Amino acid sequence: MPEELLIDVSPFESRVALVKDGAVEEVHLARAAGYSSTGNIYLGKVVRVIPGMQAAFVDIGLERPGFLHASDISRALVATANDSDGHKLGIRDLLHDGQELLVQVQRDPMGTKGARLSTNLALASKYLVLMPRGDQVGLSQKITDERERLRLFKLLRPLAEGSDMGLIARTLSEGSPASSLNDDFNHLLRQWARVVKTAEGAKAPRQVFQELPIQTRLVRDLVGSETAAIFVNDADIHQRLHDYLNQYAPDYVDRLRLYTDAEPMFELHNIERELLAALEPTVRLNSGGTLVIEQTEALTSIDVNTAGFLGTKNLEETAFITNMEAAASIPRQLRLRNLGGIIVIDFIDMKDAGHQESVLTKLREALARDPAKSQVEGFSFLGLVQLSRKRTRESLTQVMCGGCSHCNGSGYVKTAESTCMEIFRAIAAEHRADVNGPRAATADKNGAYILTSNAAVVDRLLDEEASVYQSLVAKLGHDVRLAVDSAYRYDQFDLVFVPGRSI
């Protein structure tokens, strides 16, 4: 199945889209604030150690300190700590306030949370990942051929042992000649030497290594054997990518093309429309069923519905067909929307255990094509499927959207009817207060109440709720004057008494 990588560059934004069989698989955006700090290495300073969380906050020069958990501290650093008694080391045994150390961003800052940090440093290239503080050789799980795995182990073990560092073979290393792997390895060694030199004598916080620009980084990470073409609409970026590929992946140079057509690249491939659709909670399946995707801070829920699909045989068969289509579609939506963390899927109930297993198999097969690491649990006793997907940056919705000023991000506002009920309670409370004894605020018999609200609320007061409203106003002893303000939401109103001389 051929893939195309489309790189759209403009003075205000860079966008990269991976298109497979005419459908958008993945989208990345970079604006003035930058693309992502994931992979950057910093000389950081510990500003607070929190024993209760077995973690520390580290200032790396970003808006908020990063979060470093004890489990993300490398074994090399743990080994240098005093462990003469053989007891399990706590965070205070490993770190102290004011300590300076090299850390790498594992996950971008999100919302009110700072970046997730690790001292397990890693430098990635086209074929390899160098782990300066590691000592193991690993292979991508997507390399399944046993002969190839054995070949790569034989090639990489001497390199790792000779440098006293760890190495991981990326998926693209499969079938690559030894010379390419050696060149990649030497490039990474030079890169690490520059990191060490920059950090020496530097004062924290300071960035000592920056990942590649978005265009080059994604060419490195997304371009593979299935990539038929790489289109870029900017001559300077095209030259930069040409130089990069020529040096590190010469087999892909002939697939790089400068896009010069008048029609915008993303419009030609309908990517603009797909981006807008990816911001909507509802996804329509070809059968007529739907997915309803709701993203929260803690997790993402996906509800599978038959919707317009009525089936042909019975309920079990209808549910199975819809669930199978949903299982194939959900991984693409996760990748397109960049949804990570915990994902809970509410498939349509199926009684047949074989059907359940088929749906899980389809889901795992589709997830296997996703570069992001994921793990799937089976159906729970409630009929839910839980999976986790590695999250390193903000989702598409978080990048392109902000909280709604009307609902404050909840997705709901009170109806005009509900606001009318609150107004009635407020008027009744004013009446009770006056009955219990005249107040200074309403002592002026010539004064009146001013009730300000949204036009829809005022219309309902004068129409559907007119009889109740008029009976309550009649008990007040003062007129109530209605005022419409378009700035008020459905759930907002003000009831204020104004003395006669002020009206």
Phi, psi and omega in degrees: 000110185291148178239154173229138176252120183251124182243110182255114184246131175221166182298337185251347183196143172244135181228139179232129181232135174259120183246129180231123181053038177082357181247141180286125179263324189206142179226137177231137181237140174227123180242198185301326182286354180101172183271298184198144176264000178300130181096341178292146178246136183231148164273106186255166180234126179292121181255341179197127175259131184240095182301325182296336178251000185049050183210173177216151173262133185236126177281118179242010177096000176273179184301321179235149177299149177277164183250123180239112179271154181301328181290345180259014176265128187295153179297331180297321179285323179298321183295333181278347179285155181288112181228040185293334181274352179077009180278160180291129185283134174265176184297327180287340174284338185260327185225157174217155181303135180089352181291140177255138181202157178277129179226155179237142181282121176267328181215137182296157171302139180223124180061237181267001183265141176283179181294146174273128187245162175211148172263001172279086188286147179213135176242125185254146172230196183295318187249334189231161170235123179264131178244094186302332181256016180251177178215013183252156173249126181231160179233148174303136180294343181280352172271104188255340181292121185296322178298317181292321178297317179296319179300314181294320177300316180296325181284323188271330182302314178297324179294316181293315182292325180290331181261350184059041178224165178269156179220144173232132175272122178283168184304321183291349178287345180300121179082356181287142180292158181301325181297321179294320179293321178295318178298317178298316181297315179295323176299317180293323177298317178296321179297316180294322178299322178293323178298313181298317181295320180294322183286332182296123178077358179283158179251128181286148359275143178206138175280128182247349176207132177242132177299165180299155173303157187308315184296312181290320181300316183284330171297317178299316189272332188254335182284130180212195184297334181275353182285118180272327183202151174238113181257135175221138187261012181236126185295321181294315179294323178301317180293319179298316180292324178299315180296319181296311181294322180299327182274318189251338180212067186300337180293344184255359184300319183290352179267352180276127183224141177274122181271122184235005181295154181291322181288130180306138185301317183290329177287323180300324182261013178060026181287326178302317181293320180291327177297315179296319179295328181288348176270350180274147180286337185257131176243126181268130177271158183298329182288340186115347176287176181220157166247135174245113187253121180238121182258127175237176181293324185275323185198173175242130178252141178232120181254125180262127181232149174286330178048246184276000180271116184263350179078180182232336185245286183213176184298318181299316180293320178298315179297318182296314181298315181295316181295322178296319178292322178295319181298327178283330185273327186301312179303323177295319179294321178298318182288317181296317182273353184053054177269131181224187183081218181271129176238126180248124183249125177258087176290161175293137184304133176229135180271333184284118180297327178295322177296318179299316181294322179296320179295317179296320179297316178299319180296315181293321179298317180290324179291333181296338179275355180271126179298332181289137181292136180218161179217132184246132172263157179286183179295133176278175180293344176269359180083017180259150174246127180250136174222158176238142179227133184299133181241124180240342181213173183293153178288168180300319179297318180293328179284317189265344187234162174232174179295143180288130181289341180276316185255001181057033175087358182283335183090000182222147168228153179296148178284164176300324179297316180297321178294323176300320178297320178293323177297318179300318179294323179293319178295318179297323179293322176297320180295316180298320181297320180288326179295323181285354178146128182304136179260155180299326184294333184240020182291334181286112182293340181270356181283176180208158175273141173249118178253113182249132179199184178291153182301322181295325179290315179297318178301320181291323178300323184272354183240269186299325183257016187301316185295316179293317181299313182294323179292324179289319180296323181298332181279345186290324185087001176222151176291154173240119180257131184268138178227134180259132177228117184293343180283345180280140175278173177302331186261016182242142172201160174227133176239109187231135176272131180240122179302156185303321183291343181265350184275000000 
